[in-house]
């Protein structure tokens, strides 16, 4: 077992290096004090995580001391406390050291500002994706509100202003009916609108190819053309050419090279670039293997090996942002790449007369993950800011096998910045669509308690999924606080200890 003196020396080295690196970056004093506190803590956490302290953590645990495994919100405070138990001084500095209570309060207050006050017994909010074509189903909205829906997400990549207005009006009307009947006493359901961002999609196909019985299908080993010109209409295979489809974004394929991977429709088709010509990329299909997949227009494209250098704020985003600012409670920017995207979105909100308008960064690219600390630092300059872990495109971009680790890293960085996080994509997806949840997705949904909000997508059984999620999150609230297990209820174990009479 390592001696206390050895642990004191090792932890002092890590602490001193962490403080030194943060002090070298700590120049901006224009932030309010609470934001400077979060900035210092985020920088300290980022610096600490550049050390491999596994052996130190295990040795601290052997002595009954904190292993530093739950210090995200209060890094330097926790290190100071452990050093004090080891009779070692903390390195001198002028940084803010939030305590656990202060970190909890900072995160709670910012979450309430962005996402609204929590429901009694459930600190994690529930967000639900709704479409304008649902506006004629008021009974569904009432069921969702009663069942636990706290926020509505509207995707501005679909529909138009008339449809969005109709949907918002229908939600407010449902609230009013429930309030009149005494069935709804929560605060108003918040509306968040997604700006589409530079989502890359496939181009158009002929009408016949969009029908299931005449669809174009590809399988392992097949060749497929991806055209650079977005105006090219896709086609099926011919005697002298493979099937083809266009990329709908002009110039998006400029940095895609031979050997790079290409994913269609959330990974349903996986291909690799075999040849590049001025007209198109020629791809070889790798997946699906023992079956075929349908090629469809308007579906997502992902290029995990390519630096596409697309602006996060498209012309369409800038055009629809005023509607979101006027009618919604928050706006989420899709496919954020770096801190400049957030700074620009904040500038536009001020330009439109709403400097306090809440904004959300959707993390769904490799670049947004590696730039997340700087994105969070930029977010601290905004009055109200949060992060959405958009796991659909993100999983395709970083690799499904990396997703569990990366979503945990995102949650930790957000907690270190005292910034609310939203856990999104395919939560209770089978439940929402079929009415019966898959076993694994129940555990996944319960893990959403690590975030401040969990988002559900649409489905025929959406109201039932909201009810299940509400139950899961309430149960988790009694068992866990972030990464900390709480010893309350436990499954009784029969026959271990003799029953003691009362």
N, C-alpha and C positions, 0 to 999 in steps of 0.2 A: 504494500500500500504506500502511495506517495506521501511524503511528510507534509505537514502544514507549511513548513518553511518553503518547501519546493513549490507548493501550490501558490503561496503568496508571491513568490518570485515570478512564476509563469503568468499569473493573472495581472501582476503589475506591469509586465512587459506589454501584454495585450492592451491594457487600459491606457498606458502612456502613448502607444502608437495610435490608438483610436482617437484620443484627445488631440494629439499633434495634427493628425490629418484633418480633423474637423476644424480646428482653429485656423488652419491654413486656408480654408474655404469660406470662413465666416466673415463676410465683408458687408453684406446688405443689412443695414439697421433700419430701413424704411418700413419694414413689416411691423404690424402690431405685435405686442409682446407675446400673445398666445401663439401667433404664427411663427415667431422666432423660436419659441420653445419647440414647436413641432419640427421646424427646419433642423434645429440642432440635434434633435432626437433621431430624425430620419438619417441625417448624415452619420451620426454615431452608429446607428444600426448597420448602415451600408458599409462603413469602415470595419466594424467588428466582423461582419460576415465574410470579409475577404481573408480572415484567418481561419485555418482549420483547427478548431479547439476541441475536437472530439475527445481526445485523451484527457484533456483538462476537465471537460464536463463530467466524464465518467469518474475521475478521481475525486472531484468535488462531491459527487453523489455518495461515494463510499464513506465520506466523512459527515454525511447528513446535511450537507450544504446545498444551496441552490445550484442546479446545473446550468443556469443561465438560459434554459430552454424556453422560457416564457417571458422574456424581458422586452418584447417588441415595443411596447408603448412607453417604457421607462428604462432605457438602456443604462445610462451613466449612474442613475440612482441605484439600480440593482447591483452593478459592479461595485459601487462604493459600499453597499451593505455587506456584500460578500467579503470584500477586502477588510472591512472592519472586524468581521468574525475571525479573520486570519491574522488580526493584529497588524494589518498593513495599511499605510496611508494611501488615499486615492490621489492620483496626479492632480496638481493644481491647474485650474482653468477658469475661464469666464463664461462657460457655456450654461445653458439652461438644463436643469435636471428635473423633469417632471416626475412626481411620485406616481405610484399606481393609481391612487385616487384621482389625481389631477389628469392623468392620461385618460382614465375612464370618463371623466367629465368632459374633457375636450372632444373626444370621439362622440359621446352621446349628444352634446349640444350641436355639433356640426351635422350629425345624422338627422336630428330633428328638423334642422333648418332645411336640409336637402330633401328628406323623405317624409317628413311629418312626424308627429308624436307616435310612439308605439302603442299598440293595444295592450290592455292589462294582461299580464301573464305571458306575453310574447314580445320580447324586445326586437326580434327579427321581423322586418316588414315583408309583405307579399306583393309582388308586382305581377300584373297579368297583361299579356299582349292581346289586344283586341283590334279587329278590322272594321272599317266603315260598313261593310256588308252585314255586320251584326247589329246595326242600329235599330232594326225592326224587331228585336227580340228583348223587350224590356224586362221580361221575367228572368232572363239570364243575368242581367246586370244586378237585379235585386238579389238573386241567389248568390252571386259572387260577392257583393258587398256584405251581406249577412254572414257569408261563409268565411270571410277574412281578408278579402282584397283591400289593400291599402293604396295601391297606385296602379294606374293604367299606362301601358306603353303603346304608343301609336307609331308605326313605321312609316315615315314620310316617303319611302321609296315606293309605296303603294297608295293608290287613291289620289284625291285632289282636295282642294280647300273645302268644297261643298261637302264632300264625304266626311272629312275630318270634323267640320263644324257639326254635322248631323250626329256623329258618334259622341262628341263631347256633350252636346245637348241631351242626348238620350241618357248618358251616364248621370248628368245632373238631375234630370227628371226622375230617374230611379231613386236617387238619393233623397229628393224632396218627398217622394211618396213614402219611403221608409221612415223618414223623420216625422212626417205627419201621423203615421200609424204607430209611432213610438217604438219602432223596431231597429232604429239606427241612431246610436248616440256618439259614434266616433267623429273625428274631424273629417272634413271634406276629403274625398278621394283625390289624390294628386294625379296630374296628367304629365307624363314625360313623352316628348316627341323625339324620335330618332332622325337625325339628319343622315341621309344615305351614305355620304362619303364616297370615296372612289372604289366602290364595289365593282370588281371585274366580273362580267357575265358573258355568256355565250350569245352570239347574234341570232338572227332569225332563221327559222327553218320553213320550208314550204308547209302549207296547211296540212297536206297529207301526212307529213312526217311527224306531226304533233298528235296523230291519232294512234292509240295503242296497237291497233291491228296492222298498221302500216309503218310503225316507228322504225327509225334507223337504230340498229343495235350493234354493239362492238364487244369483243371479248379478247382474252389474252392472246398476244401475238399479232393482232390486227393493226393495220396502219390507219392513221387518222390525220387529216390536214386541219391545221388551225390557222385561218387566214388573218392577215394583218389588217386588211381593209374591212372596217365594221359594216360596210354596205353590202358585202358579199352575202348572198343567200345560201345557206347550207344545202347540202345535197347528199344523196346516198352514193354507194359505190358504183363505179362503171367499169367497163372493160379495161380502161387504161388509167384509172385513178381510184384511190380509196375514198371513203366518205369524208366530208369536210364540213366545218362550221367556222364562223368568224368569231373573233374577240370583239366585243361591242365597244371597247374603249380605244380610240385612236392613239397610236403610238405606244401602247402599253407593252408591246412585245419587243421593244428595242433592245433591252438588256437580257433577254432570255437566250441562252446559249445551248449548243449541243451538249447533251448529257444532263441538262436540268430536268427536274420533275415538274409535271403539270397535273393538277387535280381538277376534276369536274364534279359539280353538284355535291359538295361536302364530302369528297373522297370516294363517291360511288364508282368513278372511273379514274384510274391512276395510270399515267402514261409518262414516257420519257422522250425528250427531243432527240431525234436521230439525224435530222438534217434541217438546215436553215436556209431559206431562199428569200429573195426580195418580196415574194408574194405570200409566203406561208411558212409555218413550222411543220415539218413532217414528224409525227409522233408514232411511237410504238406503244400499244396498250399493254400494260403489265397486270392490271387488275380491272375487272374481275377475272378469276382464273377458270373455274369449272362451269361458268355460265356466261351470260351476256348482260350488258346493262344498256339502258335506253339513252340515246343521245337527245338532249332537249335544248330548246332555245331559252334564253333568259335565266340560265342557271349559273351558279357561281363558279369562278375560276380562281385557282390558287397556284402560286409559283413560289414554293418555299425556298428554292435555291437562287432566286433571282432578285436583284435590287431594282425595283420598278420605279422608284423615285417619283411617285405620284403625289400631287398635293392633296392633303386630307380634306380640305374645304373646296368642294367643286363649285362650279357656277350654279348648279341646281341647289346645293346647300345654301348658298348665299341668297338665292331667290326665295327659298321657303323659310329661312330663319325668322324673318319678321312675323310670319304667321305663328310660329312656335312661341316667340316672345310675347305676342299679344294674347294667345289663347291657352297656353300651357303653363305649367309650374316649373318645368325644367326642360332642357334640350340635351340630347346625347349625341356626341360626334362619333361617327363610325370610322373605323380604320385609322385611328390616330397613329402617327408615326413618331413624333417627337414633341418636345416642349413648345416649339414654335406654333404648332397647331393649336394648342390650348391658349397661348398668349393671343393669337389672332382671333380666336373665337371670343375671348373676353373683350377684345377691342371692338369687335362687331356688336356685341351686346351693349356696350357703352354707347356706341355710335347710334344705336336704335333706341336710346333713352332708357335702358334698363341695366344699369351698371351692377345691380345686385342679383341679376337673373341667374338662378342655379344652373350649373353646367356639369356634364358627365363625360368622361373620356372612356370610350369603349376600347379595351385592350384586346386585339384580335390578330396581331401580326408579331413576327419575331422581333421586328424593330421596336414595337411599342413595349415589349417585355424588357429588352435590353436598355431601353431609354426610360423605363418606368420611374426610376428615382428622380430624374430631371423633370419628367412630366408631373410628378407629385410636387416637386419644388415650385414649378410654375403654377400648379393648382392652389398652392398656399397664398398666392397673390390675388386669388379670386375670392369674392365674398362667400360663395357657396360652391363646393366642388366635390365630386365623387368619381369613382372608377367602377366600370362594369367589366367583369371577366366574361367576355363573349366567347364561350368555349367552342362554338361551332367552327368558325373559320380559324380560331386560334389553334385548335387541335390539329387541323389539317396543316397549318403553317409550321408548327413546331414539331409535329409528329405525335401520334396518339400515345406512343410509349413514354413520352416526356410530359404528358399533360398533367398527371397527378402531382409531380414535383413542381412544375411551373405554376400551377394554380395556387399551390401552397406558398410559393415565393411571393406571388402577387398579394395574397392576403397578408403576409407578414410585412411587406413593405407598406401597404396601406395602413396597417395598424401602427407601424412605426411613425407614420406621418399623421396619425390621428385623423385619417380620411376615410369616410364610409365606402364600403365595397358592396357591389351587387353581384350575386352568384347567378349566372344566366346560362341558358341553352340546354335543352333536352332534360330539364328537371321534370320528373314524373311524366315523361313524354308518352310512354306506353299507356299509363293510366289515363291521361287526357284524351288519347285517341281511341282506346279500346274499353276503358272502364275498369280494367284489371291491371294493377301495377306489376312490373317485373320485380323480382326480389332484390336485385342489385340496386335498382333505382330508388328503392326506399332508403337504403343506406346513404346513397348519394344525396338524396333530398335532405336527410337529417344532417349531413355534413354542411349543408347550407347555413346552419346556425353559426358557422365561423364568420359569415359575412353579416352585414347589417340589413341586407335585403336579398330575397330569393325571387327569381323571375320564372314564371310559367309561360309556355307558348300555348297557342290555341289548340282546340280539339273538341270533339263532340261531347266529351265528358269533363269539360273544363271546370265546371262548378264542383264536381265530385273531387277532382284533383286539388282544388283550392281547400276543400274541407279536410282532405287527408294531410296536406301540407301544413295547415293550421295546427292540426293535432300533433304532427311530428315535431314541429318547432316549439310548441308549448311543452312537450315532454322533454325535449333537449334542453330547454331553458332551465329545467330543474336538475339537469345532470351535468351540464357543461357551461363554462363561461370562456368563450374563445377556445384556447387549447387546454384549459384547466378542467380536470375532472372534479365534479362536486359529489361528495359522499352523502347522498340523501337516500332515496328509495333504492332497494336492491332486491333482486329475485330471492325469496326465502329459500334456504337450503335445509331440507328436512333431514332429521336423524343425525345431525353432527354433534350438537350440544344437547345435554339433557334439559327437558323443559323445567323451568323453575317456577314453582307456584307463585302467584301474585302476592 
